[in-house]
Amino acid sequence: SCFVFNRWTSDGQLDTSFGTEGTLAIDTSNYIELDGIATAGDDGFYFASYQDDGVSAGTYITHVTAGGAVDSSFGDGGSTYLDNLYATAGGANLVLRSDGHLLQSTTGYNEDAGVIEGQVTEIDASGGVVQQVTIPTGSGDCADIALGIDGAGGVVLLNYLYNDADGSLPPGTLQLTRFNADLTVDSSFGSDGRLVITTISGAI
């Protein structure tokens, strides 16, 4: 199996200057899913893919050039591997910041701590991991919905808590967390940086 990327021109024609006649195919031997794409200022793009080889699970961030080739100068041969530290995890969101750094979010179960956690990773333009921050999201199941950057340069992460095991929150609760630009939690936002929203009938 493989991931297949195509690029079209502004008038809807296949851009034959990209990859091979407009198509780039990347082998996905151990990959489970494609989790996010972020366009780059150089007309290339980044994508996040979740891998599980049966031994460990994590996320690869890969840079593709404007010409439709994997950028071997990024990370280790074109990709940066993120060990998500969780038994189950997936990178649901990927955004590119104005300084050229990538932000990637994932959510999963931390077996050591026995809790669900959200994780945001900052990656520099060369593919190096700058930092990873984690936030608790409860004892049940949850999933990333969105990761974004607001007008003040802060980072916002939206989680959907669909099965709160300890019963402290109703099913279908949304948790919005705001980080400062340096990825410290913005304690002035909501309650210690978090805003909890209960959806109607536990659905979104």
Disulfide bonds with the S-S distance in Angstrom:
none
